[in-house]
Amino acid sequence: MVAFFTRTATAYRETNCPAYLCVFPCSILILFFLYSIYITLDVEKIPADAVIDYLQHNLNMHPITYIRTTDTDCPENFEEVVLGNWPGVFSEGDGKPGSGPIPLHFWRDEIFCIQRLENFKYTLDECPEGYKRCQPDLCIFESDICPITGIKFLKQLPDGVNGDKPKENYEREMYFQQGNIAIGDKLYSIERNVDSHPIVDIQVSFYGPPCYALDKIPQKKTPPYRTMRAQYGCGEYGADTHTHLVDSMSEYDLYEDNTIDRQLADIPGYLETIEGEIVYLAFRPRVKLANDQICYQDDYGVTKESAGELFENVISHDVTLISLMGIQLFILAYCFVGSCCVGCGDTETKENMHEFNRLTFIFTLLAEFIFVVALFILVGWNAQELKIADTSLNNLLTQNCLQDAELSAAGTDFHENLGDIPEDVSSYVLWIVLAFLAKALYTIWILIRRM
């Protein structure tokens, strides 16, 4: 191997082909030109992406039909609700590591278990055969029960049979069978109103109604801890005022219920910043759409990743794509000059260059084939997912389907800021694939000619 590179270096010194000296700087200039195109793109974080994520998931969530509480595991056919996350803290650079988000499962020492509708259709038209209407825009199987639209406080419960506040599970089961739900020491009745929107999510909301943006939490009354992994304040798109805030407790009690209070006490000064803060149990209904059948779709463009993550993935790969285009041009130019310099230098020099070119062709061809295919799949998927989300959103906007001004404004901002970025990135991918195919064919031709 050492001898091979030694012969190659000798070949470069002895070759009388000045064109080789131009290949590298010319390719660098082309690469800088391509990068200058890239920096003209708006690569900042798209406003409202976290609001669009909420809108997508809300519209695609199945309505909740049953809710119950327990202090053990959820019964069969019920799923546990993760109520949210403690945001976490960044490292302060003093040698102590930060902490990532911690999921919150308990509210008043109980977890929430739910069942969702499986067979339903949102439509303003006549219900399909075998379906019945529950709300003006919702049809469900005739044998199913209409979804929950809210809960109503009934009474304060007495202490449990053992004299403490947490009740025995058989008592919770009794309330459930009666069509009620016990949350802590309060009893609520389940509501299934025909003129209300179904509940699709249950969560902890910090300090007030939850923000429309999934990456934000409402503003605290007091300054937050200095290194919190959270964005405070709902921003220009505001909070979801349609949310039902059904219960509240102190923020410290929430962390104590979830047995993370001692862990948080190890963060110097953190507990002092949450004194007097209140958190809420929030039931979130489905987003209201306009009374127009065109607004009701079977799929609202839900994506496996958030719109913000998709956008960041596409933009981060944009730099990679342009760099790869420059590399393609450099290698293609090198191969071209190498083939033109067949008569350069003496016999040994030509043999060394032929050997170097052969190995270079084969290695780069295989390596780039793997890289280009992987990049094509990855970037193409991200750009396509982002386009799906934008197309579905634009359909809602053009038909004036979004009734909330905040959601409509967020959707407009997202669509306008996204612009043609997915198409631009797809074009880069296409040009790279074409360049790779051109170089692959050229490489095969060179190798055949020199066999």
C-alpha positions in Angstrom: 0.0 0.0 0.0 2.8 2.4 0.9 4.6 1.5 -2.3 1.4 2.2 -4.3 1.0 5.7 -2.9 4.7 6.4 -3.4 4.4 5.5 -7.1 1.3 7.6 -7.3 3.1 10.6 -5.8 6.0 10.1 -8.2 3.6 9.9 -11.1 2.1 13.3 -10.1 5.5 14.9 -9.9 6.7 13.5 -13.2 3.5 14.0 -15.2 3.6 16.8 -17.7 -0.2 17.3 -17.7 -0.8 20.8 -16.3 -4.5 20.2 -16.5 -4.3 18.2 -13.3 -3.3 21.4 -11.5 -6.5 23.1 -12.5 -8.9 20.3 -11.5 -8.9 20.9 -7.7 -9.1 24.7 -7.6 -11.8 24.7 -10.3 -13.9 22.2 -8.4 -13.5 24.2 -5.2 -14.8 27.3 -7.0 -17.7 25.3 -8.3 -18.4 24.1 -4.8 -18.4 27.6 -3.4 -20.8 28.7 -6.2 -23.2 25.9 -5.2 -22.9 26.9 -1.5 -23.7 30.5 -2.4 -26.9 29.1 -3.8 -27.6 27.3 -0.6 -27.2 30.3 1.7 -29.8 32.2 -0.3 -32.4 29.7 1.1 -34.3 30.7 4.2 -32.8 28.1 6.6 -34.1 29.6 9.8 -36.6 27.6 11.9 -40.0 27.8 10.3 -42.4 29.8 12.5 -45.4 27.8 13.8 -44.0 24.4 13.0 -44.9 23.2 16.6 -48.5 24.5 16.1 -48.8 22.6 12.9 -47.6 19.5 14.8 -50.4 19.9 17.3 -53.0 20.5 14.6 -51.9 17.4 12.7 -52.0 15.1 15.7 -55.2 16.6 17.1 -57.1 16.1 13.9 -55.8 12.5 13.5 -56.4 11.4 17.1 -59.2 9.0 17.8 -62.0 10.2 20.1 -61.9 8.9 23.7 -64.9 6.8 24.7 -63.9 5.6 28.2 -61.8 7.1 31.0 -60.9 5.5 34.3 -58.3 5.9 37.0 -56.2 3.4 38.9 -53.2 3.2 41.1 -52.0 0.0 39.4 -51.8 -1.1 35.7 -54.5 -0.3 33.3 -57.1 -3.0 32.7 -57.1 -5.1 29.5 -58.1 -3.1 26.4 -57.3 0.2 28.0 -54.2 2.3 27.3 -52.3 4.4 29.8 -52.1 8.1 29.2 -48.7 9.8 29.5 -49.8 13.2 30.9 -46.7 15.0 29.8 -43.1 15.6 30.7 -41.0 17.6 33.2 -38.9 19.5 30.7 -35.4 18.9 32.1 -32.4 21.2 32.6 -29.3 21.9 30.6 -25.9 21.3 32.2 -24.5 24.5 33.8 -20.9 23.6 32.8 -19.8 22.9 36.3 -19.2 19.3 35.7 -22.7 18.2 36.7 -24.7 16.7 33.8 -28.0 18.1 32.8 -31.2 16.1 32.8 -33.5 15.3 29.9 -37.3 15.3 30.0 -39.0 12.9 32.5 -42.4 11.5 31.7 -45.3 12.2 34.1 -47.7 9.4 34.6 -49.5 10.2 37.8 -52.1 12.8 38.9 -53.1 12.6 42.5 -51.3 9.2 42.8 -53.4 7.8 40.0 -52.9 7.0 36.3 -55.5 7.6 33.6 -56.6 4.7 31.4 -58.6 5.3 28.2 -60.3 3.5 25.4 -60.6 5.2 22.0 -63.1 4.7 19.1 -61.8 2.5 16.4 -64.7 2.7 13.9 -65.9 6.2 13.2 -66.0 8.8 10.4 -66.0 12.6 10.5 -68.5 13.8 7.9 -71.4 16.2 7.5 -73.0 13.9 4.9 -75.3 11.0 5.8 -73.7 8.4 8.1 -72.7 5.2 6.3 -74.9 2.1 6.8 -74.4 0.5 10.2 -73.3 3.9 11.7 -75.1 6.4 14.0 -74.5 10.1 14.5 -73.1 11.3 17.8 -72.2 14.9 17.0 -73.1 17.0 13.9 -69.8 15.9 12.2 -69.2 12.4 13.8 -70.6 9.0 12.9 -69.8 5.9 14.8 -70.7 2.2 14.8 -74.3 1.6 16.0 -73.0 -0.7 18.7 -70.4 1.8 20.1 -71.0 4.5 22.7 -70.6 8.1 21.8 -67.3 9.7 22.8 -66.7 11.8 25.9 -67.0 15.5 25.5 -66.1 16.6 29.0 -66.5 15.8 32.7 -68.5 17.6 35.4 -67.8 17.9 39.1 -70.3 16.0 41.2 -69.1 15.9 44.8 -66.2 15.6 47.2 -65.5 12.0 48.1 -65.1 10.7 51.6 -61.9 9.2 52.7 -61.2 5.7 51.4 -62.1 2.6 53.2 -58.7 2.6 55.0 -59.2 6.2 56.1 -56.8 7.7 53.6 -57.5 9.8 50.5 -56.5 7.4 47.8 -59.4 5.0 47.2 -59.4 1.3 46.7 -59.6 0.2 43.1 -62.9 -1.6 43.6 -64.3 1.8 44.6 -63.0 3.3 41.4 -64.5 0.4 39.4 -67.9 1.1 41.1 -67.7 4.7 40.0 -66.7 3.7 36.5 -69.6 1.3 36.2 -71.9 4.2 37.2 -70.7 6.3 34.3 -68.5 8.5 36.6 -64.8 9.0 37.2 -62.9 9.5 40.5 -59.9 11.8 40.3 -58.3 12.1 43.7 -60.9 12.9 46.2 -63.4 14.3 43.7 -66.1 12.5 41.7 -67.0 13.7 38.2 -69.7 12.6 35.8 -68.9 11.7 32.3 -70.5 14.0 29.6 -71.4 12.8 26.1 -73.0 15.9 24.6 -74.3 15.9 21.0 -73.4 19.6 20.5 -69.8 19.4 21.8 -66.6 18.2 20.3 -65.1 14.9 21.5 -62.1 14.8 23.9 -59.0 13.4 22.1 -56.3 14.0 24.6 -55.6 14.3 28.4 -52.5 16.1 29.6 -50.9 18.1 32.3 -50.8 21.8 31.5 -48.4 24.0 33.4 -49.6 27.3 34.8 -52.8 27.7 32.6 -54.4 26.6 29.4 -51.9 24.7 27.2 -50.1 26.5 24.3 -51.1 25.6 20.7 -47.3 25.2 20.1 -46.2 21.8 21.4 -42.7 23.1 22.2 -43.9 25.9 24.5 -45.5 26.0 27.9 -47.4 28.9 29.4 -45.5 31.7 31.2 -44.8 31.3 34.9 -45.7 33.9 37.5 -42.1 33.9 38.7 -38.9 33.7 36.7 -38.1 30.1 35.6 -35.0 28.1 36.6 -32.1 29.5 34.7 -31.2 26.4 32.7 -34.7 24.9 32.0 -35.1 23.0 28.8 -38.4 24.8 28.1 -39.7 27.8 26.1 -41.9 29.8 28.4 -44.8 31.8 27.0 -47.2 30.7 24.2 -46.0 33.3 21.8 -47.9 34.9 19.0 -50.2 31.9 18.5 -51.4 31.9 22.0 -53.1 29.2 24.2 -55.9 26.7 23.4 -58.8 28.3 25.3 -61.1 25.5 24.3 -59.3 23.2 26.7 -61.2 21.9 29.7 -59.2 22.5 32.9 -60.8 19.9 35.2 -58.5 19.9 38.2 -55.4 21.6 39.6 -52.7 21.1 42.2 -49.3 22.6 43.1 -46.4 21.9 40.8 -44.5 20.4 43.7 -47.3 17.9 44.5 -47.3 16.8 40.8 -43.6 15.9 41.0 -44.1 14.3 44.4 -46.9 12.1 42.9 -44.5 11.1 40.1 -41.7 10.4 42.7 -39.2 12.8 41.1 -39.3 15.4 43.9 -36.1 14.1 45.4 -34.3 14.1 42.1 -35.4 17.7 41.5 -34.3 18.6 45.0 -30.7 17.7 43.9 -30.8 20.6 41.4 -29.6 23.6 43.4 -32.3 26.2 43.8 -34.8 24.6 41.5 -37.6 23.9 44.0 -37.6 27.5 45.1 -38.5 28.5 41.5 -41.7 26.5 41.6 -43.1 27.6 44.9 -46.7 28.7 44.6 -47.0 27.5 41.0 -50.2 25.7 39.9 -50.5 23.0 37.3 -53.7 21.8 35.7 -55.3 18.5 34.4 -56.4 19.4 30.9 -58.9 17.6 28.6 -58.4 18.8 25.0 -61.2 18.5 22.5 -60.8 18.0 18.8 -60.1 21.2 16.8 -63.3 22.7 15.4 -63.6 22.9 11.6 -65.9 24.8 9.4 -69.3 23.4 8.5 -68.3 22.4 5.0 -67.9 18.8 3.9 -64.7 19.7 2.0 -63.0 20.3 5.3 -63.4 16.7 6.4 -60.6 14.4 5.1 -59.7 10.8 5.8 -56.1 11.8 6.5 -54.9 15.2 7.6 -51.3 14.6 6.6 -50.0 13.3 9.9 -46.2 12.6 9.8 -44.1 10.2 11.8 -41.8 13.1 12.8 -42.7 16.7 13.7 -42.8 19.3 11.0 -39.9 21.1 12.7 -37.7 17.9 12.8 -38.5 17.2 9.2 -37.6 20.7 8.2 -34.3 20.6 10.1 -33.5 17.2 8.6 -34.1 18.5 5.1 -32.0 21.7 5.6 -29.2 19.9 7.3 -29.0 17.5 4.4 -29.1 20.4 2.0 -25.5 21.2 2.9 -24.5 17.6 2.4 -26.2 17.4 -0.9 -24.4 20.5 -2.3 -21.1 19.2 -0.9 -21.7 15.9 -2.6 -22.4 17.7 -5.9 -19.1 19.5 -5.6 -17.3 16.2 -4.9 -19.0 14.6 -7.9 -17.8 17.4 -10.1 -14.2 17.2 -8.8 -14.0 13.4 -9.3 -15.6 13.6 -12.7 -13.2 16.3 -13.8 -10.3 14.3 -12.4 -11.4 11.3 -14.3 -11.8 13.3 -17.5 -8.3 14.9 -17.2 -6.8 11.5 -16.3 -8.3 9.9 -19.4 -7.0 12.8 -21.6 -3.5 12.5 -20.2 -2.9 8.9 -21.3 0.2 10.0 -23.2 1.6 12.1 -20.4 4.9 11.2 -18.8 7.1 8.2 -19.4 5.9 4.5 -19.4 6.3 4.0 -15.7 4.4 7.2 -14.9 1.6 6.2 -17.2 1.3 2.8 -15.6 1.2 4.3 -12.1 -1.5 6.7 -13.2 -3.5 4.0 -14.8 -3.3 1.9 -11.6 -4.2 4.8 -9.4 -7.1 5.8 -11.7 -8.5 2.2 -11.8 -8.5 1.9 -8.0 -9.9 5.4 -7.5 -12.7 4.8 -10.0 -13.7 1.5 -8.4 -13.5 2.7 -4.8 -15.3 6.0 -5.3 -18.0 4.3 -7.5 -18.8 1.8 -4.8 -18.6 4.2 -1.9 -20.7 6.9 -3.6 -23.3 4.4 -4.7 -24.0 3.4 -1.1 -23.9 7.0 0.1 -26.1 8.4 -2.7 -28.7 5.7 -2.3 -28.9 6.2 1.5 -29.0 10.0 1.0 -31.7 9.8 -1.7 -33.9 7.6 0.5 -33.4 9.8 3.6 -33.7 13.2 2.1 -36.4 12.2 -0.3 -38.5 10.8 2.5 -38.1 13.9 4.7 -38.9 16.2 1.8 -41.9 14.1 0.8 -43.2 14.0 4.4 -42.9 17.7 4.7 -44.7 18.2 1.5 -47.5 16.0 2.6 -48.0 18.0 5.8 -47.9 21.3 3.8 -50.3 20.1 1.2 -52.9 18.9 3.7 -52.5 22.1 5.7 -52.9 24.3 2.6 -56.1 22.5 1.7 -57.5 23.4 5.1 -56.4 27.0 4.6 -57.7 27.6 1.1 -61.2 26.3 2.2 -61.2 28.4 5.3 -61.6 25.3 7.4 -59.8 26.5 10.5 -62.2 28.4 12.8 -59.6 29.6 15.3 -57.7 32.7 14.2 -54.6 31.6 15.9 -54.5 28.2 14.1 -55.3 29.9 10.8 -52.5 32.4 11.2 -50.0 29.7 12.2 -51.0 27.6 9.1 -50.5 30.6 6.8 -47.1 31.4 8.3 -45.9 27.8 8.0 -47.0 27.5 4.4 -45.5 30.8 3.3 -42.2 30.2 5.1 -41.8 26.7 3.8 -42.2 27.8 0.2 -40.4 25.7 -2.3 -37.8 24.3 0.0 -38.9 20.6 -0.4 -38.9 21.0 -4.2 -35.4 22.7 -4.1 -34.0 19.9 -2.1 -35.6 17.2 -4.3 -33.9 19.0 -7.3 -30.5 18.8 -5.6 -31.1 15.1 -5.0 -32.0 14.6 -8.7 -28.9 16.4 -10.0 -26.7 14.3 -7.7 -28.2 11.1 -8.9 -27.8 12.2 -12.5 -24.2 13.2 -11.8 -23.5 9.9 -10.2 -25.0 8.0 -13.1 -22.9 10.0 -15.6 -19.7 9.3 -13.6 -20.6 5.7 -13.2 -21.1 5.2 -17.0 -17.9 7.2 -17.7 -16.0 5.1 -15.2 -17.2 1.8 -16.7 -16.2 3.1 -20.2 -12.7 4.1 -18.9 -12.2 0.7 -17.2 -13.4 -1.2 -20.4 -11.1 0.9 -22.6 -8.1 0.2 -20.4 -8.6 -3.6 -20.0 
